């Protein structure tokens, strides 16, 4: 019987859960799924986005590995859609294409001065400390004793703030990139300000993330007591942190609520961030007329992400792919952050993927999808273009090499961070 051939673009959590949902659907037709990723390594933000000091979250990769081992699933790493192959190429080779790209474009602040040296988007900082190949040559930390300002009150912003002042000895027991840990050890950042445009009750970071701040023994947590009014769990926890003795805590994490950035100050590089108050008037949040400059040498915008997809993929004003219940157009679907925006936790992607697959299956039942209708062969196309594809076996070789490199340490792995070495290990040439 003819297989239903499905390309899933993006081998992160959304892609893996989409593959799982397709395989569990109990279809009359066999299903052949290719998980396609531009990197030689799968699992997306779990490998390159989750903070290194969150090993319990990273353990979800064991689930993804079992999905990848199922018959009918292949991993095609090192294949970049929009560069190596086009959207049209995929439609010619597969009966259906599901984009599970994630959101790989940082949202900026839209204020004067944000192109100065020392403005580092949260996405870039996260990739740097996680050893993403795109950040191999990055050096985001400023010299000298200084303050950093992280703009945003979501989980990613909180991760960035915590990592900048985290105990380096603790980081040395994680899979953080060696060069990042060394730079953080040498860094003299002793204060991080977390700037939020609304109050603590409206902040979007999770209670789990907030609780982890209690493990920062060397950090004093500071906030205006006037902002910490209310009985919400997050507000109560912040009050508890602020009440802790300051003695023996060399660093500070300052929560600055109800404030917005106005401009980045500096000539060639950042020397400060101009901010204004932000308050409610007649039910609407408005910027105040007051101004204050926070002296700092690093500004990290952590206010969200947008999709950066190939030509032919409609991205709306919110930075997500336009769709209806996961359907973009005939034979084209979307899942994960590319579908709903950067929200939720890792597990949120499973429910999201199931919804998209249900739409796909509905199209199959209605005859809008026909197994075997795509005549092209992706393997032949990649061979013609001399693409060195990293298979699941290649990824397993990378995984084994990284784990072996950490054998005499208390780290889970030592990451390979350069594309040439990743490809060499995957090919068995290292």
Buried (B, 14 or more C-beta within 10 A) or exposed (E): EEBBBBBBBBBBBBBBBBBBBBBEBEBEBEBBBBBBBBBBBBBBBBBBBBBBBBEEBBEBBEBBBEBBEEEBBBBBBBBBBBEBBBBEBBBBBBBBBBBBBBBBBBBBBEBEBBEBEBBBBBBBBBBBBBBBBBBBEBEBBBEEEBBBBBBBBBBBBBBBBBBBBBBBEBBBBBBBBBBBBEBBEEBEBBBBBBBBBBBBBBBBBBEEBBEBBEEBEEBBBBBEEEBBEEEBEBBEBBBEBBEEEEEEBEBBBBBBBBBBBBBBBBEEEBBBBBBBBBBEEEEEEEBBEEEEEBEBBBBBBBBBBBBBBBEBBEBEEEBBBBBEEBBBBEBBBBBBBBBBBBEBEBEBBBEBBBBBBBBBBEBBEEEEBEBEEBEBEBBEBBEEEEBEBBBBEBBBBBBEBBBEBBEEEEBBBBBBBEBEBBBBBBEEEB
